[in-house]
Amino acid sequence: MGGVSADQNAPSPLWTYIETNLENRGLTTGDLARATGVHRSRFTDWRRGKSISIETARSIANLFDVSPLEVLVAAELITAEEAQLRHTRPDPAELSDEELVAELRRRLKRK
């Protein structure tokens, strides 16, 4: 886990996870900073692959309404097998209008 990537500028798996979840939920890095109590300057460290604390993982999980285990897996602190995570698809009926619109925007950007 956590070796040197071929592209030194590529964001870490954790940062990719965070960015995706922020975008999907219509949140900003300001929202992330407030929810975690972490200064935005730390986000650059996370983008480069620096580790997060368990407390921060919990705060991120609360913001995204997911299990802290999911965040720890994204941060490559534990494996999915260790977390015994099972990937499920969300029920579209349970998504907010904002989440549905964000998903449509994401899909349309790919085309």
C-alpha positions in Angstrom: 0.0 0.0 0.0 1.1 3.6 -0.7 4.0 3.2 -3.0 5.3 5.9 -5.4 3.0 6.4 -8.3 4.0 6.8 -11.9 2.5 10.2 -11.9 3.8 12.2 -8.9 1.0 14.8 -9.5 -1.8 12.3 -9.4 -4.1 12.8 -6.4 -4.0 10.1 -3.7 -6.8 7.6 -3.5 -8.1 9.4 -0.4 -8.2 12.8 -2.1 -9.9 11.3 -5.1 -12.5 9.7 -2.8 -13.0 13.1 -1.0 -13.3 15.1 -4.2 -15.8 12.7 -5.6 -18.0 12.7 -2.5 -17.8 16.5 -2.2 -18.9 16.9 -5.8 -21.6 14.3 -5.5 -23.1 16.0 -2.5 -22.7 19.5 -3.7 -20.2 20.3 -0.9 -17.1 22.4 -1.0 -13.6 22.1 0.6 -14.9 24.8 3.0 -17.6 22.4 4.1 -14.9 19.7 4.6 -12.7 22.1 6.6 -15.6 23.0 8.9 -16.8 19.4 9.4 -13.3 18.1 10.2 -11.9 21.1 12.0 -8.8 20.7 9.7 -7.2 23.7 8.1 -7.4 23.7 4.3 -3.6 23.7 4.0 -3.7 20.1 5.2 -5.8 19.2 2.1 -2.6 19.5 0.0 -0.9 17.0 2.2 -3.9 14.6 1.8 -3.8 15.1 -2.0 -0.1 14.1 -1.9 -0.9 10.9 0.1 -0.3 12.0 3.7 -2.2 10.0 6.2 -5.3 11.1 8.2 -6.1 10.4 11.8 -9.0 8.1 12.9 -10.7 11.2 14.4 -10.5 12.9 11.0 -11.7 9.8 9.2 -14.8 9.8 11.5 -15.4 13.5 10.8 -15.2 12.8 7.0 -17.5 9.8 7.4 -20.1 11.9 9.3 -20.0 14.6 6.6 -20.5 12.1 3.8 -22.9 9.9 5.9 -20.8 6.8 5.4 -19.0 4.3 7.6 -15.6 5.4 9.0 -14.4 2.1 7.6 -15.1 3.3 4.1 -13.0 6.4 4.7 -10.2 4.3 6.2 -10.2 2.0 3.1 -10.1 5.1 0.8 -7.1 6.3 2.8 -5.5 2.9 2.3 -5.1 2.5 6.1 -7.0 -0.8 6.0 -8.1 -3.0 3.1 -11.7 -3.6 2.1 -11.3 -7.2 3.2 -10.2 -6.0 6.7 -13.2 -3.6 6.8 -15.5 -6.4 5.4 -17.1 -3.8 3.2 -19.7 -4.8 0.7 -20.3 -2.5 -2.1 -24.0 -1.7 -2.7 -25.7 0.5 -5.1 -27.8 3.3 -3.6 -31.5 3.2 -4.1 -32.1 6.2 -6.5 -35.4 6.9 -4.6 -33.3 7.6 -1.5 -31.0 10.2 -3.2 -31.7 13.8 -2.7 -32.5 16.0 -5.7 -29.0 17.6 -5.3 -27.3 14.2 -5.3 -29.2 13.1 -8.5 -28.3 16.4 -10.3 -24.7 16.0 -9.2 -24.6 12.5 -10.6 -26.1 13.6 -13.9 -23.5 16.4 -14.2 -20.7 13.9 -13.5 -22.0 11.6 -16.2 -22.5 14.3 -18.7 -18.9 15.6 -18.2 -17.6 12.2 -19.2 -19.1 12.4 -22.7 
